[in-house]
């Protein structure tokens, strides 16, 4: 997409810019006033706008148009030009979301550099949106377990506010999906959602990446905070952020303004902040690795994202969702789940949580050589259970016990697994294992198994002696 909308009340200027850009391979549209400009945007959104601040005989000047367009279409980069340029106008334009400011008479090479950089920004934003769509609906939440419903209810409560949210949970539980759900259902849904992956950014470059940079050679380079202006900035695994950067982020949260690296003018931003961590931040504070003031600023609304083992009954639904997604995005077979596979998925250990489940489903679909339902033997953990037909490999500890003790241990672990699989529902467990409910209760009591409430979900565990 190379469509650029040029708005200037001087015909010679807009046609000159258009001719220059056409020579560079861009397509252009021209507008002489605010009405023509907004009319062109209504027809089709451009990839980029070049906008004069002073528009003769218009009911809106360039700053008014800039404000309106950034509110309705924040993804469109806008380059401001003016023959009456001064630092106050440039600062006002940047505050309202302009990509850059160029003073007339402009240098053609400078104009082309700015436009090339702005078009690259536009391209990256479009690609980012397309990648998010390829991974499935943005912010889609799937589940029906008690733990999932409690978590989703908490997310729904914060979507319409502007409060800072801290998402906690182990690796792969879906913290970023939860953050995108908040964004997609908020009044900032059409504004940017920018991810700061603290662990993947070189600490020496962190401030430049976040705050941007100004230099005589390269002009202005926007950082992630400015790119997120009007929308959401998501700090993924905030505990990995360097201490020095933490203090500067704290100042941004207090003032909603900052300086670019190499710059002197303060940049104001309107941001909603969502953070996530799989660490115990209070322990990190005690160890001197995380600033206590920043923790209190970020942890306004803490929401825990449950691990997959806390919502096992959601696993088949998630697996079927991933099967459909990989069929749509990669053309992999649209296979059903056999009953034995559903049962095994619910009883497997998932240290990598939803991310691990997604990877397992993709692997099975890639390696599978039929359109038949997915069976338990295709799942990675199945190689640890059945060996020869009709036989089960015993663990070393179980194989050394007398029959009575081994049977009791097996029954206890088997029933613990099945009860947790069915979310503590005794009736469903009894139906699956083929026992009367009263008989199951007696068996559980004899084995020392009790059910308790944890995170809104019933789970089975061994009773205390």
CORKANOR-V177994 format. One record per pair of residues at least 4 apart in sequence whose ideal C-beta (glycine too) atoms are under 8 Angstrom apart, sorted by sequence separation. I is the first residue (numbers start at 1). J is the second residue. D is the distance in Angstrom with one decimal. If there is no record, write none. Layout:
I_J_D + I_J_D
This chain:
10_14_6.7 + 11_15_6.0 + 12_16_6.0 + 13_17_6.5 + 14_18_6.2 + 15_19_6.3 + 16_20_6.6 + 17_21_6.2 + 18_22_6.2 + 19_23_6.6 + 20_24_6.9 + 22_26_6.4 + 32_36_5.6 + 33_37_6.9 + 34_38_6.2 + 35_39_6.1 + 36_40_6.4 + 37_41_6.7 + 38_42_6.3 + 39_43_6.7 + 40_44_7.6 + 41_45_6.2 + 60_64_3.8 + 61_65_7.3 + 62_66_6.0 + 63_67_6.4 + 64_68_6.4 + 65_69_6.0 + 66_70_6.1 + 67_71_6.4 + 68_72_6.3 + 69_73_5.5 + 70_74_5.4 + 85_89_5.9 + 86_90_7.2 + 87_91_6.1 + 88_92_6.3 + 89_93_6.3 + 90_94_6.4 + 91_95_6.2 + 92_96_6.6 + 94_98_5.4 + 102_106_4.8 + 106_110_6.3 + 107_111_6.7 + 108_112_6.4 + 109_113_6.5 + 110_114_6.5 + 111_115_6.2 + 112_116_6.1 + 113_117_6.4 + 114_118_6.1 + 115_119_6.1 + 116_120_6.5 + 117_121_6.7 + 118_122_6.5 + 119_123_6.3 + 120_124_6.4 + 121_125_6.5 + 122_126_6.6 + 123_127_6.3 + 124_128_6.2 + 125_129_6.5 + 126_130_6.3 + 127_131_6.2 + 128_132_6.5 + 129_133_6.5 + 130_134_6.3 + 131_135_6.7 + 133_137_7.8 + 136_140_5.5 + 144_148_6.6 + 145_149_6.9 + 146_150_6.5 + 147_151_6.5 + 148_152_6.1 + 149_153_6.2 + 150_154_6.7 + 151_155_6.6 + 152_156_6.3 + 153_157_6.7 + 154_158_7.1 + 155_159_6.7 + 157_161_7.9 + 169_173_3.9 + 174_178_5.9 + 175_179_6.5 + 176_180_6.3 + 177_181_6.4 + 178_182_6.8 + 179_183_6.6 + 180_184_5.9 + 181_185_6.3 + 182_186_6.0 + 185_189_6.8 + 197_201_6.6 + 201_205_6.4 + 202_206_7.1 + 205_209_5.6 + 206_210_6.2 + 207_211_5.5 + 208_212_7.2 + 215_219_7.2 + 222_226_4.4 + 223_227_7.1 + 224_228_6.2 + 225_229_7.4 + 228_232_6.5 + 241_245_5.3 + 242_246_7.0 + 243_247_7.1 + 244_248_7.2 + 245_249_6.1 + 246_250_6.4 + 247_251_6.9 + 248_252_6.7 + 249_253_6.5 + 250_254_6.6 + 251_255_6.0 + 252_256_6.8 + 259_263_5.2 + 263_267_7.8 + 277_281_5.8 + 279_283_7.4 + 280_284_6.7 + 281_285_6.3 + 282_286_6.7 + 283_287_6.3 + 285_289_7.6 + 290_294_7.0 + 291_295_6.8 + 292_296_6.6 + 293_297_6.4 + 294_298_6.1 + 295_299_5.5 + 306_310_4.0 + 307_311_7.7 + 308_312_7.0 + 311_315_7.7 + 314_318_5.8 + 315_319_6.2 + 316_320_6.3 + 317_321_6.5 + 318_322_6.5 + 319_323_6.4 + 320_324_6.5 + 321_325_6.2 + 322_326_6.2 + 323_327_6.4 + 324_328_6.4 + 325_329_6.0 + 326_330_5.1 + 327_331_6.9 + 337_341_4.8 + 338_342_7.1 + 339_343_6.4 + 340_344_6.3 + 341_345_6.2 + 342_346_6.6 + 343_347_6.5 + 344_348_6.1 + 352_356_2.8 + 353_357_7.2 + 354_358_6.3 + 355_359_6.6 + 356_360_6.3 + 357_361_6.4 + 358_362_6.5 + 359_363_6.3 + 360_364_6.4 + 361_365_6.4 + 362_366_6.2 + 363_367_6.1 + 364_368_5.7 + 374_378_5.6 + 378_382_7.1 + 381_385_7.1 + 382_386_6.6 + 387_391_5.4 + 394_398_4.7 + 395_399_6.8 + 396_400_6.8 + 397_401_7.2 + 401_405_4.3 + 402_406_6.7 + 403_407_6.0 + 404_408_6.4 + 405_409_6.2 + 406_410_6.2 + 407_411_6.2 + 408_412_6.3 + 409_413_6.4 + 410_414_5.8 + 411_415_6.1 + 412_416_6.2 + 413_417_6.3 + 414_418_6.4 + 415_419_6.1 + 416_420_6.3 + 417_421_6.2 + 418_422_6.6 + 420_424_7.3 + 425_429_6.3 + 426_430_6.0 + 427_431_6.5 + 428_432_6.4 + 429_433_6.2 + 435_439_4.8 + 436_440_6.9 + 437_441_6.5 + 438_442_6.6 + 439_443_6.3 + 440_444_6.2 + 441_445_6.4 + 442_446_6.4 + 443_447_6.3 + 445_449_7.7 + 453_457_7.2 + 454_458_7.9 + 8_13_4.7 + 21_26_4.2 + 22_27_7.4 + 31_36_3.7 + 41_46_7.0 + 55_60_7.3 + 60_65_5.3 + 84_89_7.1 + 85_90_6.5 + 93_98_4.0 + 106_111_5.1 + 133_138_7.2 + 143_148_3.2 + 144_149_7.2 + 158_163_6.0 + 169_174_7.7 + 183_188_6.4 + 184_189_5.3 + 196_201_7.4 + 201_206_5.2 + 208_213_5.1 + 213_218_7.4 + 214_219_7.4 + 222_227_5.5 + 228_233_4.3 + 241_246_5.5 + 252_257_7.2 + 259_264_6.8 + 279_284_5.7 + 284_289_4.4 + 285_290_5.1 + 290_295_6.2 + 306_311_5.4 + 327_332_5.6 + 337_342_5.0 + 351_356_6.9 + 352_357_7.8 + 374_379_7.8 + 377_382_5.0 + 386_391_7.0 + 387_392_7.4 + 394_399_4.2 + 401_406_4.1 + 419_424_6.0 + 430_435_5.0 + 435_440_4.6 + 444_449_4.3 + 453_458_5.9 + 454_459_5.2 + 8_14_4.2 + 22_28_6.3 + 31_37_4.1 + 40_46_7.3 + 55_61_5.8 + 70_76_7.7 + 94_100_7.9 + 132_138_5.2 + 143_149_7.5 + 169_175_5.6 + 183_189_6.4 + 214_220_5.4 + 235_241_7.0 + 252_258_5.0 + 259_265_7.2 + 284_290_4.0 + 285_291_7.5 + 308_314_7.8 + 326_332_4.4 + 327_333_6.9 + 350_356_5.4 + 368_374_7.0 + 376_382_5.2 + 386_392_6.3 + 387_393_4.9 + 419_425_7.9 + 422_428_4.3 + 430_436_6.5 + 444_450_7.5 + 452_458_7.1 + 453_459_7.9 + 7_14_7.3 + 21_28_5.4 + 54_61_6.5 + 55_62_6.3 + 69_76_6.1 + 82_89_6.2 + 94_101_6.6 + 141_148_7.8 + 158_165_5.5 + 168_175_7.8 + 213_220_7.7 + 214_221_7.7 + 251_258_7.2 + 259_266_5.9 + 260_267_6.5 + 285_292_5.0 + 308_315_6.6 + 327_334_4.2 + 350_357_6.2 + 352_359_7.4 + 385_392_6.2 + 386_393_7.7 + 399_406_7.9 + 419_426_7.2 + 422_429_4.9 + 430_437_4.5 + 433_440_7.1 + 451_458_5.2 + 452_459_6.4 + 6_14_4.8 + 31_39_7.6 + 53_61_6.2 + 54_62_6.9 + 60_68_7.4 + 70_78_7.1 + 93_101_5.2 + 102_110_6.6 + 167_175_4.4 + 198_206_7.9 + 201_209_5.4 + 212_220_6.9 + 213_221_4.7 + 225_233_6.3 + 241_249_7.1 + 258_266_6.8 + 259_267_7.0 + 337_345_7.5 + 385_393_6.8 + 398_406_5.4 + 401_409_6.7 + 421_429_7.8 + 435_443_7.1 + 451_459_6.8 + 8_17_7.4 + 31_40_5.5 + 53_62_3.7 + 69_78_6.5 + 80_89_8.0 + 102_111_6.0 + 143_152_7.4 + 212_221_5.4 + 224_233_6.8 + 257_266_4.7 + 258_267_5.8 + 281_290_5.6 + 323_332_7.9 + 377_386_7.0 + 384_393_7.3 + 430_439_7.7 + 451_460_5.1 + 452_461_6.6 + 18_28_4.4 + 52_62_5.6 + 53_63_6.4 + 55_65_7.9 + 80_90_7.7 + 183_193_4.7 + 212_222_4.8 + 213_223_7.4 + 248_258_7.2 + 257_267_6.2 + 285_295_6.1 + 324_334_6.8 + 364_374_5.8 + 368_378_6.3 + 419_429_5.1 + 422_432_7.0 + 427_437_5.9 + 430_440_4.5 + 450_460_7.2 + 451_461_7.9 + 6_17_5.3 + 17_28_7.8 + 29_40_5.3 + 51_62_4.9 + 90_101_4.1 + 141_152_5.6 + 167_178_5.5 + 212_223_3.3 + 257_268_4.6 + 258_269_7.6 + 323_334_6.5 + 367_378_7.7 + 398_409_6.4 + 418_429_5.1 + 426_437_6.0 + 429_440_6.6 + 449_460_5.5 + 450_461_6.5 + 6_18_5.8 + 18_30_6.1 + 37_49_8.0 + 66_78_5.6 + 89_101_7.3 + 102_114_6.3 + 167_179_6.3 + 211_223_4.5 + 256_268_6.2 + 257_269_7.0 + 323_335_6.2 + 345_357_7.5 + 398_410_7.0 + 449_461_7.3 + 450_462_7.6 + 80_93_4.3 + 180_193_6.3 + 196_209_7.9 + 208_221_7.9 + 210_223_5.0 + 212_225_7.6 + 256_269_5.8 + 282_295_7.5 + 449_462_6.4 + 450_463_4.4 + 37_51_7.5 + 51_65_6.1 + 66_80_6.9 + 100_114_4.9 + 141_155_7.4 + 165_179_7.7 + 179_193_7.8 + 196_210_6.9 + 209_223_6.1 + 210_224_5.5 + 211_225_6.2 + 212_226_5.7 + 235_249_7.9 + 256_270_6.8 + 281_295_5.3 + 323_337_7.7 + 364_378_5.2 + 415_429_7.5 + 418_432_6.2 + 426_440_6.3 + 448_462_5.6 + 449_463_7.0 + 6_21_7.8 + 15_30_7.2 + 51_66_6.4 + 99_114_7.6 + 208_223_6.9 + 209_224_6.1 + 210_225_5.6 + 256_271_6.9 + 364_379_6.8 + 418_433_5.9 + 426_441_7.0 + 448_463_4.8 + 14_30_5.1 + 85_101_6.9 + 444_460_7.8 + 4_21_5.9 + 14_31_7.8 + 29_46_6.8 + 85_102_7.9 + 165_182_6.5 + 252_269_7.6 + 320_337_6.5 + 363_380_7.4 + 448_465_7.9 + 14_32_7.3 + 62_80_6.2 + 80_98_4.7 + 85_103_3.4 + 100_118_6.9 + 281_299_7.5 + 319_337_6.1 + 415_433_7.2 + 78_97_7.1 + 79_98_7.0 + 82_101_7.6 + 85_104_7.1 + 99_118_4.8 + 176_195_7.1 + 360_379_6.8 + 414_433_7.9 + 49_69_6.9 + 62_82_7.3 + 78_98_5.2 + 79_99_5.5 + 80_100_7.3 + 81_101_7.7 + 83_103_7.5 + 253_273_6.6 + 360_380_6.2 + 11_32_7.0 + 34_55_5.9 + 78_99_5.8 + 79_100_5.3 + 80_101_4.7 + 81_102_5.0 + 82_103_6.4 + 83_104_3.9 + 316_337_6.1 + 4_26_5.3 + 6_28_5.8 + 33_55_5.6 + 77_99_4.1 + 79_101_7.7 + 80_102_7.2 + 81_103_7.5 + 82_104_6.4 + 83_105_7.6 + 99_121_7.0 + 159_181_7.7 + 2_25_6.7 + 3_26_7.7 + 4_27_7.1 + 5_28_7.6 + 6_29_7.1 + 7_30_7.8 + 9_32_5.8 + 33_56_7.7 + 35_58_7.2 + 74_97_7.0 + 79_102_6.5 + 81_104_6.0 + 155_178_5.9 + 159_182_5.3 + 275_298_4.7 + 319_342_7.9 + 2_26_4.7 + 3_27_5.1 + 4_28_5.1 + 5_29_5.0 + 6_30_5.4 + 7_31_4.3 + 8_32_7.4 + 9_33_6.4 + 33_57_6.2 + 34_58_4.0 + 35_59_7.8 + 158_182_6.2 + 2_27_5.5 + 3_28_7.5 + 4_29_7.5 + 5_30_7.9 + 6_31_7.1 + 7_32_7.6 + 33_58_4.3 + 34_59_6.0 + 81_106_6.4 + 160_185_7.9 + 273_298_6.7 + 415_440_7.7 + 419_444_7.9 + 426_451_7.4 + 3_29_6.8 + 5_31_6.5 + 7_33_7.8 + 34_60_4.0 + 70_96_6.4 + 155_181_5.7 + 159_185_4.2 + 160_186_6.4 + 316_342_4.7 + 319_345_5.8 + 7_34_7.9 + 34_61_7.8 + 38_65_7.2 + 49_76_6.0 + 51_78_5.6 + 53_80_6.0 + 66_93_6.4 + 70_97_3.8 + 151_178_7.6 + 155_182_5.9 + 159_186_4.9 + 160_187_6.7 + 225_252_6.7 + 424_451_4.9 + 37_65_6.0 + 41_69_6.7 + 45_73_5.8 + 48_76_6.9 + 49_77_7.4 + 50_78_7.9 + 51_79_7.1 + 52_80_7.8 + 53_81_7.5 + 54_82_6.3 + 196_224_5.6 + 415_443_6.9 + 7_36_7.4 + 47_76_7.6 + 48_77_5.0 + 49_78_4.5 + 50_79_5.1 + 51_80_5.6 + 52_81_5.5 + 53_82_4.1 + 54_83_7.4 + 63_92_6.2 + 67_96_5.1 + 156_185_7.4 + 316_345_6.3 + 415_444_6.4 + 7_37_4.3 + 34_64_7.4 + 38_68_7.7 + 46_76_6.5 + 48_78_7.5 + 49_79_7.1 + 51_81_7.1 + 52_82_6.3 + 54_84_6.2 + 63_93_6.6 + 66_96_5.0 + 67_97_7.8 + 194_224_5.2 + 315_345_4.9 + 316_346_6.9 + 332_362_7.5 + 335_365_6.8 + 419_449_7.4 + 34_65_5.8 + 45_76_6.3 + 48_79_7.0 + 50_81_6.3 + 53_84_7.1 + 62_93_7.7 + 66_97_6.6 + 315_346_5.2 + 348_379_7.1 + 5_37_6.9 + 41_73_7.1 + 66_98_5.9 + 333_365_6.0 + 341_373_7.3 + 344_376_4.4 + 349_381_7.6 + 411_443_7.2 + 415_447_6.8 + 419_451_6.5 + 17_50_6.2 + 63_96_6.2 + 194_227_5.3 + 225_258_6.7 + 313_346_7.1 + 332_365_4.1 + 335_368_6.9 + 341_374_4.8 + 343_376_7.2 + 348_381_5.1 + 416_449_6.1 + 424_457_6.7 + 425_458_7.3 + 194_228_3.8 + 312_346_4.9 + 332_366_6.6 + 341_375_5.5 + 345_379_6.9 + 415_449_6.1 + 423_457_5.8 + 424_458_2.3 + 5_40_5.5 + 79_114_5.8 + 192_227_6.1 + 193_228_7.6 + 206_241_7.2 + 210_245_7.0 + 312_347_7.8 + 315_350_8.0 + 322_357_7.1 + 326_361_6.9 + 333_368_6.5 + 338_373_4.1 + 340_375_6.0 + 341_376_4.9 + 344_379_5.5 + 412_447_4.5 + 423_458_6.1 + 424_459_5.8 + 5_41_7.0 + 53_89_6.2 + 79_115_6.6 + 141_177_6.8 + 192_228_5.1 + 206_242_5.9 + 318_354_6.3 + 322_358_5.1 + 326_362_5.7 + 335_371_6.2 + 337_373_6.3 + 338_374_6.1 + 340_376_4.0 + 411_447_6.2 + 412_448_7.4 + 424_460_6.5 + 140_177_7.3 + 141_178_7.3 + 192_229_7.5 + 194_231_6.9 + 196_233_6.4 + 198_235_6.4 + 199_236_7.9 + 211_248_7.6 + 223_260_6.8 + 238_275_4.4 + 333_370_7.9 + 334_371_7.9 + 335_372_7.1 + 336_373_4.3 + 337_374_5.3 + 338_375_4.8 + 341_378_7.2 + 344_381_7.0 + 412_449_6.3 + 139_177_6.8 + 192_230_7.0 + 193_231_5.9 + 194_232_7.1 + 196_234_6.7 + 198_236_6.5 + 199_237_5.5 + 207_245_6.1 + 210_248_7.9 + 233_271_5.1 + 235_273_7.0 + 238_276_6.8 + 239_277_5.0 + 319_357_6.4 + 323_361_6.0 + 333_371_5.2 + 335_373_6.2 + 336_374_7.1 + 338_376_7.1 + 341_379_6.3 + 344_382_6.6 + 13_52_7.5 + 79_118_5.9 + 191_230_4.3 + 192_231_3.9 + 193_232_4.9 + 194_233_5.4 + 195_234_5.0 + 196_235_5.0 + 197_236_4.9 + 198_237_5.5 + 203_242_4.4 + 206_245_4.7 + 210_249_7.4 + 221_260_8.0 + 232_271_7.2 + 233_272_7.4 + 235_274_7.4 + 237_276_6.4 + 238_277_5.4 + 318_357_5.9 + 322_361_4.2 + 326_365_5.5 + 335_374_5.2 + 408_447_6.8 + 420_459_5.5 + 53_93_7.2 + 141_181_5.3 + 191_231_3.2 + 192_232_7.3 + 194_234_6.8 + 196_236_6.5 + 197_237_7.3 + 198_238_6.2 + 220_260_7.1 + 229_269_4.7 + 230_270_5.5 + 231_271_7.4 + 232_272_4.8 + 233_273_5.6 + 234_274_4.9 + 235_275_4.3 + 236_276_5.7 + 237_277_6.0 + 239_279_4.2 + 309_349_7.6 + 318_358_7.9 + 322_362_7.1 + 419_459_7.7 + 420_460_5.5 + 3_44_7.3 + 5_46_4.0 + 77_118_4.1 + 139_180_3.9 + 140_181_7.5 + 191_232_7.3 + 193_234_6.6 + 195_236_5.8 + 198_239_7.7 + 199_240_4.1 + 207_248_6.6 + 226_267_6.3 + 228_269_7.4 + 229_270_6.2 + 230_271_8.0 + 231_272_7.2 + 232_273_7.6 + 233_274_7.6 + 234_275_7.4 + 235_276_7.1 + 237_278_6.8 + 250_291_6.4 + 253_294_7.6 + 309_350_6.4 + 419_460_3.8 + 4_46_6.0 + 7_49_6.9 + 8_50_7.7 + 10_52_7.6 + 77_119_7.6 + 138_180_5.3 + 139_181_3.7 + 188_230_6.9 + 198_240_4.0 + 203_245_7.4 + 225_267_8.0 + 229_271_6.9 + 232_274_6.0 + 234_276_7.4 + 237_279_7.8 + 239_281_6.2 + 308_350_4.3 + 315_357_6.6 + 319_361_5.4 + 323_365_6.8 + 3_46_4.8 + 4_47_6.5 + 5_48_7.5 + 6_49_7.9 + 7_50_7.0 + 9_52_6.5 + 139_182_7.5 + 188_231_5.1 + 198_241_4.4 + 220_263_7.9 + 226_269_6.4 + 228_271_5.7 + 238_281_7.8 + 250_293_5.7 + 254_297_7.6 + 307_350_7.6 + 3_47_5.1 + 4_48_4.9 + 5_49_4.8 + 6_50_4.7 + 7_51_5.0 + 8_52_4.2 + 77_121_5.5 + 139_183_6.5 + 188_232_5.9 + 225_269_5.7 + 246_290_7.0 + 247_291_6.4 + 250_294_4.7 + 253_297_4.8 + 416_460_5.0 + 2_47_6.2 + 3_48_7.9 + 4_49_7.3 + 5_50_7.3 + 7_52_6.2 + 9_54_7.2 + 77_122_5.3 + 138_183_7.9 + 139_184_3.5 + 239_284_5.5 + 246_291_4.7 + 249_294_6.6 + 253_298_7.6 + 308_353_4.5 + 415_460_7.3 + 416_461_7.2 + 1_47_4.5 + 4_50_6.4 + 9_55_4.9 + 76_122_7.3 + 138_184_5.2 + 139_185_6.9 + 186_232_7.6 + 214_260_4.9 + 225_271_6.8 + 243_289_7.2 + 307_353_5.7 + 308_354_6.0 + 416_462_7.7 + 8_55_7.8 + 9_56_4.4 + 75_122_7.4 + 211_258_5.3 + 213_260_5.7 + 214_261_7.3 + 215_262_5.4 + 243_290_7.8 + 247_294_7.8 + 250_297_6.2 + 7_55_7.2 + 9_57_7.3 + 132_180_7.7 + 183_231_7.3 + 211_259_6.9 + 212_260_4.3 + 213_261_4.5 + 214_262_4.5 + 243_291_6.9 + 246_294_5.1 + 308_356_7.9 + 9_58_7.3 + 183_232_4.7 + 211_260_5.3 + 212_261_6.9 + 213_262_5.5 + 214_263_3.9 + 308_357_6.6 + 75_125_5.2 + 182_232_7.5 + 211_261_5.8 + 213_263_7.7 + 239_289_7.2 + 412_462_7.5 + 75_126_7.8 + 183_234_8.0 + 212_263_7.8 + 239_290_6.0 + 323_374_8.0 + 179_232_7.4 + 208_261_4.9 + 75_129_7.8 + 207_261_5.8 + 7_62_7.6 + 179_234_4.9 + 212_267_7.8 + 211_267_8.0 + 7_65_7.2 + 176_234_6.9 + 176_236_6.3 + 238_298_6.6 + 175_236_7.5 + 235_298_7.6 + 50_115_7.5 + 48_115_6.8 + 125_192_7.5 + 48_118_5.4 + 347_417_5.0 + 48_119_5.7 + 347_418_7.7 + 47_119_6.3 + 8_81_7.2 + 48_122_5.7 + 347_421_5.6 + 47_122_4.9 + 346_421_4.3 + 47_123_7.9 + 343_421_7.5 + 188_272_6.1 + 186_272_7.3 + 20_108_6.1 + 24_112_6.5 + 26_115_7.8 + 164_253_7.7 + 183_272_8.0 + 13_104_7.4 + 20_111_7.3 + 183_274_7.7 + 20_112_7.3 + 182_274_6.3 + 26_119_7.9 + 17_111_7.4 + 21_115_7.1 + 179_274_4.6 + 179_276_6.7 + 176_276_7.1 + 121_222_7.4 + 175_276_4.0 + 117_219_7.9 + 175_278_7.9 + 117_221_7.8 + 114_219_6.6 + 113_219_7.1 + 121_227_7.8 + 167_274_6.8 + 169_276_7.8 + 171_278_5.6 + 164_272_7.5 + 165_273_7.9 + 166_274_8.0 + 167_275_7.0 + 168_276_7.2 + 170_278_5.3 + 312_420_6.1 + 313_421_7.2 + 110_219_7.6 + 164_273_4.7 + 165_274_4.8 + 166_275_5.2 + 167_276_4.2 + 168_277_6.0 + 169_278_6.5 + 312_421_5.2 + 313_422_6.6 + 162_272_5.5 + 164_274_7.2 + 165_275_7.3 + 166_276_7.3 + 167_277_7.8 + 168_278_7.3 + 313_423_5.0 + 4_115_7.3 + 164_275_7.4 + 166_277_7.2 + 309_420_7.4 + 312_423_6.9 + 311_423_8.0 + 4_119_8.0 + 74_190_6.6 + 2_119_7.1 + 73_190_7.9 + 74_191_4.7 + 75_192_7.1 + 72_190_7.5 + 74_192_6.0 + 100_219_6.7 + 100_220_5.6 + 1_122_7.4 + 1_123_7.6 + 99_222_7.2 + 1_126_6.9 + 178_303_7.2 + 94_220_7.9 + 178_305_5.5 + 175_305_5.3 + 174_305_5.8 + 97_229_5.7 + 166_298_5.4 + 173_305_4.5 + 97_230_6.7 + 164_297_6.9 + 166_299_4.4 + 173_306_6.9 + 164_298_5.6 + 166_300_7.5 + 168_302_6.4 + 173_307_5.7 + 164_299_7.7 + 165_300_7.2 + 166_301_7.0 + 168_303_7.4 + 169_304_6.0 + 173_308_7.2 + 164_300_4.4 + 165_301_4.8 + 166_302_4.8 + 167_303_5.6 + 168_304_5.1 + 169_305_3.6 + 163_300_5.0 + 164_301_6.9 + 165_302_7.8 + 166_303_7.2 + 167_304_7.9 + 168_305_6.9 + 169_306_7.0 + 170_307_5.4 + 163_301_5.1 + 165_303_6.2 + 167_305_5.8 + 169_307_6.7 + 158_301_5.4 + 310_454_7.3 + 158_303_7.3 + 310_455_5.5 + 311_457_7.1 + 310_457_5.7 + 155_303_6.5 + 154_303_4.8 + 306_455_5.8 + 310_459_7.7 + 304_455_7.4 + 306_457_7.8 + 151_303_6.8 + 151_304_7.1 + 151_305_6.1 + 74_229_7.8 + 151_306_5.8 + 74_230_5.3 + 74_231_6.7 + 148_306_6.8 + 71_230_7.4 + 147_306_4.2 + 70_230_6.7 + 147_310_4.5 + 148_311_5.0 + 147_311_4.7 + 145_310_7.6 + 145_311_3.9 + 148_314_5.7 + 145_312_7.5 + 143_311_5.9 + 145_313_5.0 + 144_313_7.1 + 145_314_5.0 + 144_314_6.4 + 143_314_4.0 + 95_267_7.2 + 142_314_7.0 + 94_267_6.6 + 95_268_5.3 + 144_317_7.0 + 91_265_5.7 + 143_317_6.8 + 142_317_5.8 + 143_318_7.4 + 142_318_5.8 + 177_354_7.9 + 87_265_7.5 + 142_321_5.5 + 174_353_7.3 + 171_351_7.9 + 172_352_4.4 + 173_353_4.5 + 174_354_4.9 + 170_351_7.8 + 171_352_6.3 + 172_353_3.7 + 173_354_6.2 + 174_355_7.9 + 171_353_6.7 + 172_354_5.7 + 170_353_6.0 + 172_355_3.2 + 169_353_8.0 + 171_355_7.1 + 172_356_5.7 + 136_321_7.5 + 136_325_5.2 + 135_325_7.5 + 135_329_7.8 + 134_329_5.2 + 146_423_6.5 + 145_423_5.8 + 150_455_7.0 + 150_456_4.2 + 149_456_7.5 + 147_455_5.0 + 147_456_5.5 + 146_456_4.6 + 147_457_4.4 + 146_457_4.5 + 145_457_6.3 + 146_458_7.7
